[in-house]
Amino acid sequence: MAFVATLLTGCVHTAGPAADTAYTLAAGFDATHVLAPPPADAASRARDLQAVRLAERTRTPEQAGEAEATSTVDVFLFATVLGPGFTAQQLPLTTAFYSRVYRSALPYLQATKDCWHRERPFEVDATLSPLSRSFASTRLRSAPAPVRAASPPPGDSPCSAPAANLTYSPSYPSGHAMVGAMMAILLADMVPERRAALFERGWDFGEGRVISGVHFPSDVAAGRTLGAVVVALMRQDHRFSADFSAARRELRSLLALPP
């Protein structure tokens, strides 16, 4: 769970009791059965790695700076679309709502990462030079984890046997892409007037992970899929609906938009 704690530290602003409990997803929902396994054949893995190499060779200073800026995911990075007033201080209900959304989703992200425990691009290709802040966000701890016994998963599981030794959080799926997609979907429902720009911004979170050299494109695609599924299931919780409506009213009022 160290990766979840790291991601949570970056993207959650705690505000009020709404952040304390998780929204309920459908009973028995198993996120590992929603996603396809990461690429397994040599040709697909090679294409995935080549895309990371190309992103590293061609990234501009501006792209690198943006990738580093989004290495700590935060809903208030959407201020580039919603304006400088889009802050935690101005929006306590919105802050609490997104905190609760994050906390509800992250266990499912952890389950999928633990299922396939895919190596990061820079573990596969030591010649890659990942950007520093993005690279730091992948570490589980300052020293390698102790070797643990690996046992096979149940017969009906899509997962592979646990990795024996992890220094970095697993690559598949991308948590940053998942959270970016979730934020884009929800903010676009709150402010449909800016839907296209909000989705573009949310997709930046995933693109930056390939540009920075810490994720494969297939990790990013899977993260977005997982984010969309989790949001759809989360909507079935009546507490979610109430919190979403309150946050929407607050945000639209701040932006001087009609209710």
ChimeraX commands (.cxc) that place a marker at each C-alpha (Angstrom):
marker #1 position 0.00,0.00,0.00 radius 0.5
marker #1 position 2.99,2.34,-0.01 radius 0.5
marker #1 position 2.21,3.52,-3.53 radius 0.5
marker #1 position -1.37,4.37,-2.54 radius 0.5
marker #1 position -0.09,6.43,0.37 radius 0.5
marker #1 position 2.31,8.29,-1.91 radius 0.5
marker #1 position -0.33,9.08,-4.51 radius 0.5
marker #1 position -2.86,10.00,-1.85 radius 0.5
marker #1 position -0.44,12.45,-0.25 radius 0.5
marker #1 position -0.12,14.28,-3.52 radius 0.5
marker #1 position -3.71,14.50,-4.65 radius 0.5
marker #1 position -5.90,14.77,-1.56 radius 0.5
marker #1 position -6.79,17.90,0.33 radius 0.5
marker #1 position -8.63,16.77,3.47 radius 0.5
marker #1 position -11.60,18.97,4.26 radius 0.5
marker #1 position -14.43,17.94,6.55 radius 0.5
marker #1 position -16.08,14.62,7.37 radius 0.5
marker #1 position -16.87,13.76,3.74 radius 0.5
marker #1 position -13.24,12.72,3.27 radius 0.5
marker #1 position -13.40,10.15,6.06 radius 0.5
marker #1 position -15.38,7.33,4.46 radius 0.5
marker #1 position -15.34,5.75,1.04 radius 0.5
marker #1 position -18.12,5.64,-1.51 radius 0.5
marker #1 position -19.49,2.15,-2.03 radius 0.5
marker #1 position -18.94,0.41,-5.35 radius 0.5
marker #1 position -20.96,-2.56,-6.58 radius 0.5
marker #1 position -20.67,-5.54,-4.28 radius 0.5
marker #1 position -18.10,-8.01,-5.51 radius 0.5
marker #1 position -16.55,-5.62,-8.02 radius 0.5
marker #1 position -13.12,-6.96,-8.97 radius 0.5
marker #1 position -11.07,-4.38,-10.85 radius 0.5
marker #1 position -8.65,-7.04,-12.07 radius 0.5
marker #1 position -11.40,-8.47,-14.29 radius 0.5
marker #1 position -12.11,-5.08,-15.92 radius 0.5
marker #1 position -8.69,-4.58,-17.49 radius 0.5
marker #1 position -6.89,-6.66,-20.07 radius 0.5
marker #1 position -3.49,-7.90,-18.90 radius 0.5
marker #1 position -0.54,-5.73,-19.91 radius 0.5
marker #1 position 1.05,-6.64,-23.24 radius 0.5
marker #1 position 2.63,-10.07,-23.04 radius 0.5
marker #1 position 3.96,-10.83,-26.51 radius 0.5
marker #1 position 7.39,-9.59,-27.52 radius 0.5
marker #1 position 6.19,-7.37,-30.39 radius 0.5
marker #1 position 3.66,-5.51,-28.26 radius 0.5
marker #1 position 6.15,-5.01,-25.44 radius 0.5
marker #1 position 8.70,-3.72,-27.93 radius 0.5
marker #1 position 6.22,-1.18,-29.34 radius 0.5
marker #1 position 5.34,-0.01,-25.85 radius 0.5
marker #1 position 9.01,0.50,-24.96 radius 0.5
marker #1 position 9.79,2.16,-28.26 radius 0.5
marker #1 position 7.08,4.73,-27.59 radius 0.5
marker #1 position 8.74,5.64,-24.29 radius 0.5
marker #1 position 12.15,5.92,-25.96 radius 0.5
marker #1 position 10.69,8.17,-28.64 radius 0.5
marker #1 position 8.98,10.38,-26.04 radius 0.5
marker #1 position 12.29,10.80,-24.22 radius 0.5
marker #1 position 14.19,11.69,-27.40 radius 0.5
marker #1 position 11.65,14.21,-28.63 radius 0.5
marker #1 position 10.29,15.82,-25.45 radius 0.5
marker #1 position 10.68,19.58,-25.33 radius 0.5
marker #1 position 11.66,21.56,-22.21 radius 0.5
marker #1 position 8.04,22.71,-22.00 radius 0.5
marker #1 position 6.73,19.15,-22.13 radius 0.5
marker #1 position 9.24,18.04,-19.52 radius 0.5
marker #1 position 8.26,20.89,-17.22 radius 0.5
marker #1 position 4.57,20.08,-17.56 radius 0.5
marker #1 position 5.19,16.37,-16.95 radius 0.5
marker #1 position 7.08,17.20,-13.78 radius 0.5
marker #1 position 4.39,19.63,-12.65 radius 0.5
marker #1 position 1.74,16.90,-12.90 radius 0.5
marker #1 position 3.87,14.27,-11.17 radius 0.5
marker #1 position 1.89,15.11,-8.03 radius 0.5
marker #1 position -1.73,14.74,-9.12 radius 0.5
marker #1 position -4.06,17.37,-7.74 radius 0.5
marker #1 position -7.53,18.40,-8.89 radius 0.5
marker #1 position -6.55,22.04,-8.45 radius 0.5
marker #1 position -4.08,21.73,-11.31 radius 0.5
marker #1 position -7.25,22.17,-13.37 radius 0.5
marker #1 position -7.00,25.85,-12.49 radius 0.5
marker #1 position -5.34,26.17,-15.91 radius 0.5
marker #1 position -8.87,25.59,-17.30 radius 0.5
marker #1 position -11.12,26.84,-14.51 radius 0.5
marker #1 position -9.16,29.91,-13.50 radius 0.5
marker #1 position -7.06,31.08,-10.53 radius 0.5
marker #1 position -10.04,31.03,-8.17 radius 0.5
marker #1 position -10.20,27.24,-8.47 radius 0.5
marker #1 position -8.45,26.53,-5.15 radius 0.5
marker #1 position -9.03,24.41,-2.08 radius 0.5
marker #1 position -9.46,27.54,0.03 radius 0.5
marker #1 position -12.29,28.81,-2.16 radius 0.5
marker #1 position -14.02,25.45,-2.56 radius 0.5
marker #1 position -14.30,23.45,0.68 radius 0.5
marker #1 position -17.18,21.23,-0.52 radius 0.5
marker #1 position -15.45,20.49,-3.79 radius 0.5
marker #1 position -12.23,19.72,-1.93 radius 0.5
marker #1 position -13.99,17.29,0.39 radius 0.5
marker #1 position -15.79,15.61,-2.50 radius 0.5
marker #1 position -12.63,14.95,-4.48 radius 0.5
marker #1 position -10.84,13.73,-1.39 radius 0.5
marker #1 position -13.54,11.16,-0.89 radius 0.5
marker #1 position -13.48,10.15,-4.55 radius 0.5
marker #1 position -9.71,9.58,-4.41 radius 0.5
marker #1 position -9.90,7.52,-1.26 radius 0.5
marker #1 position -12.68,5.39,-2.71 radius 0.5
marker #1 position -10.81,4.64,-5.94 radius 0.5
marker #1 position -7.27,3.99,-4.81 radius 0.5
marker #1 position -7.77,0.50,-3.33 radius 0.5
marker #1 position -8.94,-0.69,-6.75 radius 0.5
marker #1 position -5.87,0.83,-8.35 radius 0.5
marker #1 position -3.68,-0.94,-5.83 radius 0.5
marker #1 position -5.43,-4.25,-6.51 radius 0.5
marker #1 position -4.71,-4.00,-10.24 radius 0.5
marker #1 position -1.10,-2.95,-9.71 radius 0.5
marker #1 position -0.57,-5.86,-7.35 radius 0.5
marker #1 position -2.22,-8.21,-9.84 radius 0.5
marker #1 position 0.34,-7.78,-12.61 radius 0.5
marker #1 position 3.24,-5.98,-10.86 radius 0.5
marker #1 position 4.63,-4.83,-14.19 radius 0.5
marker #1 position 8.11,-3.33,-14.24 radius 0.5
marker #1 position 8.58,0.34,-15.04 radius 0.5
marker #1 position 10.11,1.33,-18.41 radius 0.5
marker #1 position 13.39,2.36,-16.79 radius 0.5
marker #1 position 13.61,-1.05,-15.12 radius 0.5
marker #1 position 13.22,-2.74,-18.50 radius 0.5
marker #1 position 15.65,-0.38,-20.25 radius 0.5
marker #1 position 18.38,1.03,-18.04 radius 0.5
marker #1 position 19.43,3.50,-20.75 radius 0.5
marker #1 position 16.28,5.56,-20.20 radius 0.5
marker #1 position 16.59,8.80,-18.23 radius 0.5
marker #1 position 13.30,9.44,-16.41 radius 0.5
marker #1 position 12.59,12.95,-15.16 radius 0.5
marker #1 position 13.55,13.39,-11.53 radius 0.5
marker #1 position 10.26,14.30,-9.81 radius 0.5
marker #1 position 8.31,11.78,-11.82 radius 0.5
marker #1 position 10.92,9.14,-11.06 radius 0.5
marker #1 position 10.73,9.91,-7.34 radius 0.5
marker #1 position 6.96,9.37,-7.42 radius 0.5
marker #1 position 7.46,5.72,-8.42 radius 0.5
marker #1 position 9.51,4.63,-5.43 radius 0.5
marker #1 position 7.93,2.43,-2.80 radius 0.5
marker #1 position 10.64,3.20,-0.26 radius 0.5
marker #1 position 14.22,4.40,-0.07 radius 0.5
marker #1 position 15.67,0.88,-0.13 radius 0.5
marker #1 position 14.63,-2.30,-1.95 radius 0.5
marker #1 position 11.88,-4.32,-0.36 radius 0.5
marker #1 position 12.88,-7.58,1.30 radius 0.5
marker #1 position 12.48,-10.68,-0.80 radius 0.5
marker #1 position 9.16,-12.38,-0.11 radius 0.5
marker #1 position 7.91,-15.82,-1.02 radius 0.5
marker #1 position 5.86,-15.85,-4.21 radius 0.5
marker #1 position 2.72,-17.99,-4.31 radius 0.5
marker #1 position 0.58,-18.59,-7.40 radius 0.5
marker #1 position -2.79,-16.78,-7.62 radius 0.5
marker #1 position -6.09,-18.71,-7.65 radius 0.5
marker #1 position -6.89,-20.59,-10.82 radius 0.5
marker #1 position -9.65,-18.18,-11.93 radius 0.5
marker #1 position -7.51,-15.09,-11.38 radius 0.5
marker #1 position -6.07,-13.08,-14.30 radius 0.5
marker #1 position -3.11,-12.17,-12.10 radius 0.5
marker #1 position 0.42,-13.50,-12.22 radius 0.5
marker #1 position 2.44,-14.70,-9.26 radius 0.5
marker #1 position 3.62,-11.92,-6.90 radius 0.5
marker #1 position 6.97,-10.31,-7.57 radius 0.5
marker #1 position 9.65,-11.31,-5.09 radius 0.5
marker #1 position 11.31,-7.91,-4.78 radius 0.5
marker #1 position 9.91,-4.43,-5.44 radius 0.5
marker #1 position 11.71,-1.11,-5.23 radius 0.5
marker #1 position 9.23,0.78,-7.42 radius 0.5
marker #1 position 5.47,0.69,-7.52 radius 0.5
marker #1 position 4.13,-1.49,-10.34 radius 0.5
marker #1 position 3.70,0.24,-13.68 radius 0.5
marker #1 position 0.34,-1.15,-14.83 radius 0.5
marker #1 position -2.08,0.59,-14.74 radius 0.5
marker #1 position -1.06,4.24,-14.35 radius 0.5
marker #1 position -2.52,5.80,-11.22 radius 0.5
marker #1 position -1.89,9.30,-12.54 radius 0.5
marker #1 position -3.82,8.48,-15.72 radius 0.5
marker #1 position -6.64,6.96,-13.66 radius 0.5
marker #1 position -7.00,10.00,-11.42 radius 0.5
marker #1 position -6.64,12.42,-14.32 radius 0.5
marker #1 position -9.47,10.66,-16.15 radius 0.5
marker #1 position -11.69,10.60,-13.06 radius 0.5
marker #1 position -11.16,14.30,-12.45 radius 0.5
marker #1 position -11.81,15.16,-16.09 radius 0.5
marker #1 position -15.04,13.15,-16.18 radius 0.5
marker #1 position -16.41,14.65,-12.97 radius 0.5
marker #1 position -15.32,18.23,-13.62 radius 0.5
marker #1 position -16.75,18.05,-17.13 radius 0.5
marker #1 position -20.09,16.99,-15.64 radius 0.5
marker #1 position -19.93,19.95,-13.28 radius 0.5
marker #1 position -18.83,22.45,-15.92 radius 0.5
marker #1 position -19.93,21.07,-19.31 radius 0.5
marker #1 position -19.26,24.49,-20.83 radius 0.5
marker #1 position -15.54,23.62,-20.64 radius 0.5
marker #1 position -15.76,19.90,-21.28 radius 0.5
marker #1 position -13.21,19.67,-24.09 radius 0.5
marker #1 position -10.54,21.64,-22.24 radius 0.5
marker #1 position -11.13,19.70,-19.02 radius 0.5
marker #1 position -10.70,16.35,-20.77 radius 0.5
marker #1 position -7.57,17.59,-22.48 radius 0.5
marker #1 position -6.16,18.65,-19.12 radius 0.5
marker #1 position -7.08,15.35,-17.47 radius 0.5
marker #1 position -5.41,13.44,-20.29 radius 0.5
marker #1 position -2.25,15.50,-19.69 radius 0.5
marker #1 position -1.70,13.59,-16.45 radius 0.5
marker #1 position -1.30,10.33,-18.34 radius 0.5
marker #1 position 0.65,11.71,-21.27 radius 0.5
marker #1 position 3.13,13.25,-18.86 radius 0.5
marker #1 position 3.93,9.85,-17.41 radius 0.5
marker #1 position 5.11,8.55,-20.79 radius 0.5
marker #1 position 6.99,11.79,-21.53 radius 0.5
marker #1 position 8.73,11.52,-18.17 radius 0.5
marker #1 position 9.75,7.92,-18.83 radius 0.5
marker #1 position 7.95,6.25,-15.92 radius 0.5
marker #1 position 5.01,4.59,-17.70 radius 0.5
marker #1 position 4.26,2.74,-20.91 radius 0.5
marker #1 position 1.39,3.95,-23.15 radius 0.5
marker #1 position -0.57,0.80,-22.34 radius 0.5
marker #1 position -0.32,1.66,-18.62 radius 0.5
marker #1 position -1.89,5.03,-19.36 radius 0.5
marker #1 position -4.70,3.57,-21.47 radius 0.5
marker #1 position -5.54,1.04,-18.75 radius 0.5
marker #1 position -5.52,3.73,-16.06 radius 0.5
marker #1 position -8.05,5.80,-17.98 radius 0.5
marker #1 position -10.29,2.77,-18.47 radius 0.5
marker #1 position -10.17,1.94,-14.78 radius 0.5
marker #1 position -10.93,5.53,-13.83 radius 0.5
marker #1 position -14.01,5.65,-16.06 radius 0.5
marker #1 position -15.34,2.34,-14.71 radius 0.5
marker #1 position -14.81,3.33,-11.07 radius 0.5
marker #1 position -16.58,6.67,-11.56 radius 0.5
marker #1 position -19.53,4.93,-13.23 radius 0.5
marker #1 position -19.88,2.52,-10.32 radius 0.5
marker #1 position -19.35,5.21,-7.71 radius 0.5
marker #1 position -22.33,7.16,-9.08 radius 0.5
marker #1 position -24.63,4.43,-7.76 radius 0.5
marker #1 position -23.92,5.46,-4.15 radius 0.5
marker #1 position -26.55,8.00,-3.01 radius 0.5
marker #1 position -23.92,9.74,-0.88 radius 0.5
marker #1 position -21.89,10.33,-4.02 radius 0.5
marker #1 position -24.88,11.94,-5.74 radius 0.5
marker #1 position -25.50,14.28,-2.82 radius 0.5
marker #1 position -21.84,15.28,-2.49 radius 0.5
marker #1 position -21.47,15.73,-6.25 radius 0.5
marker #1 position -24.50,18.02,-6.41 radius 0.5
marker #1 position -23.25,20.15,-3.53 radius 0.5
marker #1 position -19.77,20.46,-5.05 radius 0.5
marker #1 position -21.24,21.27,-8.45 radius 0.5
marker #1 position -23.35,24.11,-7.03 radius 0.5
marker #1 position -20.34,25.48,-5.15 radius 0.5
marker #1 position -18.05,25.36,-8.19 radius 0.5
marker #1 position -20.56,26.85,-10.60 radius 0.5
marker #1 position -21.27,29.66,-8.15 radius 0.5
marker #1 position -17.57,30.43,-7.90 radius 0.5
marker #1 position -17.31,30.51,-11.69 radius 0.5
marker #1 position -20.43,32.73,-11.93 radius 0.5
marker #1 position -22.21,30.12,-14.04 radius 0.5
marker #1 position -25.95,29.36,-13.82 radius 0.5
marker #1 position -26.91,26.58,-11.39 radius 0.5
marker link #1:1,2 radius 0.2
marker link #1:2,3 radius 0.2
marker link #1:3,4 radius 0.2
marker link #1:4,5 radius 0.2
marker link #1:5,6 radius 0.2
marker link #1:6,7 radius 0.2
marker link #1:7,8 radius 0.2
marker link #1:8,9 radius 0.2
marker link #1:9,10 radius 0.2
marker link #1:10,11 radius 0.2
marker link #1:11,12 radius 0.2
marker link #1:12,13 radius 0.2
marker link #1:13,14 radius 0.2
marker link #1:14,15 radius 0.2
marker link #1:15,16 radius 0.2
marker link #1:16,17 radius 0.2
marker link #1:17,18 radius 0.2
marker link #1:18,19 radius 0.2
marker link #1:19,20 radius 0.2
marker link #1:20,21 radius 0.2
marker link #1:21,22 radius 0.2
marker link #1:22,23 radius 0.2
marker link #1:23,24 radius 0.2
marker link #1:24,25 radius 0.2
marker link #1:25,26 radius 0.2
marker link #1:26,27 radius 0.2
marker link #1:27,28 radius 0.2
marker link #1:28,29 radius 0.2
marker link #1:29,30 radius 0.2
marker link #1:30,31 radius 0.2
marker link #1:31,32 radius 0.2
marker link #1:32,33 radius 0.2
marker link #1:33,34 radius 0.2
marker link #1:34,35 radius 0.2
marker link #1:35,36 radius 0.2
marker link #1:36,37 radius 0.2
marker link #1:37,38 radius 0.2
marker link #1:38,39 radius 0.2
marker link #1:39,40 radius 0.2
marker link #1:40,41 radius 0.2
marker link #1:41,42 radius 0.2
marker link #1:42,43 radius 0.2
marker link #1:43,44 radius 0.2
marker link #1:44,45 radius 0.2
marker link #1:45,46 radius 0.2
marker link #1:46,47 radius 0.2
marker link #1:47,48 radius 0.2
marker link #1:48,49 radius 0.2
marker link #1:49,50 radius 0.2
marker link #1:50,51 radius 0.2
marker link #1:51,52 radius 0.2
marker link #1:52,53 radius 0.2
marker link #1:53,54 radius 0.2
marker link #1:54,55 radius 0.2
marker link #1:55,56 radius 0.2
marker link #1:56,57 radius 0.2
marker link #1:57,58 radius 0.2
marker link #1:58,59 radius 0.2
marker link #1:59,60 radius 0.2
marker link #1:60,61 radius 0.2
marker link #1:61,62 radius 0.2
marker link #1:62,63 radius 0.2
marker link #1:63,64 radius 0.2
marker link #1:64,65 radius 0.2
marker link #1:65,66 radius 0.2
marker link #1:66,67 radius 0.2
marker link #1:67,68 radius 0.2
marker link #1:68,69 radius 0.2
marker link #1:69,70 radius 0.2
marker link #1:70,71 radius 0.2
marker link #1:71,72 radius 0.2
marker link #1:72,73 radius 0.2
marker link #1:73,74 radius 0.2
marker link #1:74,75 radius 0.2
marker link #1:75,76 radius 0.2
marker link #1:76,77 radius 0.2
marker link #1:77,78 radius 0.2
marker link #1:78,79 radius 0.2
marker link #1:79,80 radius 0.2
marker link #1:80,81 radius 0.2
marker link #1:81,82 radius 0.2
marker link #1:82,83 radius 0.2
marker link #1:83,84 radius 0.2
marker link #1:84,85 radius 0.2
marker link #1:85,86 radius 0.2
marker link #1:86,87 radius 0.2
marker link #1:87,88 radius 0.2
marker link #1:88,89 radius 0.2
marker link #1:89,90 radius 0.2
marker link #1:90,91 radius 0.2
marker link #1:91,92 radius 0.2
marker link #1:92,93 radius 0.2
marker link #1:93,94 radius 0.2
marker link #1:94,95 radius 0.2
marker link #1:95,96 radius 0.2
marker link #1:96,97 radius 0.2
marker link #1:97,98 radius 0.2
marker link #1:98,99 radius 0.2
marker link #1:99,100 radius 0.2
marker link #1:100,101 radius 0.2
marker link #1:101,102 radius 0.2
marker link #1:102,103 radius 0.2
marker link #1:103,104 radius 0.2
marker link #1:104,105 radius 0.2
marker link #1:105,106 radius 0.2
marker link #1:106,107 radius 0.2
marker link #1:107,108 radius 0.2
marker link #1:108,109 radius 0.2
marker link #1:109,110 radius 0.2
marker link #1:110,111 radius 0.2
marker link #1:111,112 radius 0.2
marker link #1:112,113 radius 0.2
marker link #1:113,114 radius 0.2
marker link #1:114,115 radius 0.2
marker link #1:115,116 radius 0.2
marker link #1:116,117 radius 0.2
marker link #1:117,118 radius 0.2
marker link #1:118,119 radius 0.2
marker link #1:119,120 radius 0.2
marker link #1:120,121 radius 0.2
marker link #1:121,122 radius 0.2
marker link #1:122,123 radius 0.2
marker link #1:123,124 radius 0.2
marker link #1:124,125 radius 0.2
marker link #1:125,126 radius 0.2
marker link #1:126,127 radius 0.2
marker link #1:127,128 radius 0.2
marker link #1:128,129 radius 0.2
marker link #1:129,130 radius 0.2
marker link #1:130,131 radius 0.2
marker link #1:131,132 radius 0.2
marker link #1:132,133 radius 0.2
marker link #1:133,134 radius 0.2
marker link #1:134,135 radius 0.2
marker link #1:135,136 radius 0.2
marker link #1:136,137 radius 0.2
marker link #1:137,138 radius 0.2
marker link #1:138,139 radius 0.2
marker link #1:139,140 radius 0.2
marker link #1:140,141 radius 0.2
marker link #1:141,142 radius 0.2
marker link #1:142,143 radius 0.2
marker link #1:143,144 radius 0.2
marker link #1:144,145 radius 0.2
marker link #1:145,146 radius 0.2
marker link #1:146,147 radius 0.2
marker link #1:147,148 radius 0.2
marker link #1:148,149 radius 0.2
marker link #1:149,150 radius 0.2
marker link #1:150,151 radius 0.2
marker link #1:151,152 radius 0.2
marker link #1:152,153 radius 0.2
marker link #1:153,154 radius 0.2
marker link #1:154,155 radius 0.2
marker link #1:155,156 radius 0.2
marker link #1:156,157 radius 0.2
marker link #1:157,158 radius 0.2
marker link #1:158,159 radius 0.2
marker link #1:159,160 radius 0.2
marker link #1:160,161 radius 0.2
marker link #1:161,162 radius 0.2
marker link #1:162,163 radius 0.2
marker link #1:163,164 radius 0.2
marker link #1:164,165 radius 0.2
marker link #1:165,166 radius 0.2
marker link #1:166,167 radius 0.2
marker link #1:167,168 radius 0.2
marker link #1:168,169 radius 0.2
marker link #1:169,170 radius 0.2
marker link #1:170,171 radius 0.2
marker link #1:171,172 radius 0.2
marker link #1:172,173 radius 0.2
marker link #1:173,174 radius 0.2
marker link #1:174,175 radius 0.2
marker link #1:175,176 radius 0.2
marker link #1:176,177 radius 0.2
marker link #1:177,178 radius 0.2
marker link #1:178,179 radius 0.2
marker link #1:179,180 radius 0.2
marker link #1:180,181 radius 0.2
marker link #1:181,182 radius 0.2
marker link #1:182,183 radius 0.2
marker link #1:183,184 radius 0.2
marker link #1:184,185 radius 0.2
marker link #1:185,186 radius 0.2
marker link #1:186,187 radius 0.2
marker link #1:187,188 radius 0.2
marker link #1:188,189 radius 0.2
marker link #1:189,190 radius 0.2
marker link #1:190,191 radius 0.2
marker link #1:191,192 radius 0.2
marker link #1:192,193 radius 0.2
marker link #1:193,194 radius 0.2
marker link #1:194,195 radius 0.2
marker link #1:195,196 radius 0.2
marker link #1:196,197 radius 0.2
marker link #1:197,198 radius 0.2
marker link #1:198,199 radius 0.2
marker link #1:199,200 radius 0.2
marker link #1:200,201 radius 0.2
marker link #1:201,202 radius 0.2
marker link #1:202,203 radius 0.2
marker link #1:203,204 radius 0.2
marker link #1:204,205 radius 0.2
marker link #1:205,206 radius 0.2
marker link #1:206,207 radius 0.2
marker link #1:207,208 radius 0.2
marker link #1:208,209 radius 0.2
marker link #1:209,210 radius 0.2
marker link #1:210,211 radius 0.2
marker link #1:211,212 radius 0.2
marker link #1:212,213 radius 0.2
marker link #1:213,214 radius 0.2
marker link #1:214,215 radius 0.2
marker link #1:215,216 radius 0.2
marker link #1:216,217 radius 0.2
marker link #1:217,218 radius 0.2
marker link #1:218,219 radius 0.2
marker link #1:219,220 radius 0.2
marker link #1:220,221 radius 0.2
marker link #1:221,222 radius 0.2
marker link #1:222,223 radius 0.2
marker link #1:223,224 radius 0.2
marker link #1:224,225 radius 0.2
marker link #1:225,226 radius 0.2
marker link #1:226,227 radius 0.2
marker link #1:227,228 radius 0.2
marker link #1:228,229 radius 0.2
marker link #1:229,230 radius 0.2
marker link #1:230,231 radius 0.2
marker link #1:231,232 radius 0.2
marker link #1:232,233 radius 0.2
marker link #1:233,234 radius 0.2
marker link #1:234,235 radius 0.2
marker link #1:235,236 radius 0.2
marker link #1:236,237 radius 0.2
marker link #1:237,238 radius 0.2
marker link #1:238,239 radius 0.2
marker link #1:239,240 radius 0.2
marker link #1:240,241 radius 0.2
marker link #1:241,242 radius 0.2
marker link #1:242,243 radius 0.2
marker link #1:243,244 radius 0.2
marker link #1:244,245 radius 0.2
marker link #1:245,246 radius 0.2
marker link #1:246,247 radius 0.2
marker link #1:247,248 radius 0.2
marker link #1:248,249 radius 0.2
marker link #1:249,250 radius 0.2
marker link #1:250,251 radius 0.2
marker link #1:251,252 radius 0.2
marker link #1:252,253 radius 0.2
marker link #1:253,254 radius 0.2
marker link #1:254,255 radius 0.2
marker link #1:255,256 radius 0.2
marker link #1:256,257 radius 0.2
marker link #1:257,258 radius 0.2
marker link #1:258,259 radius 0.2
view
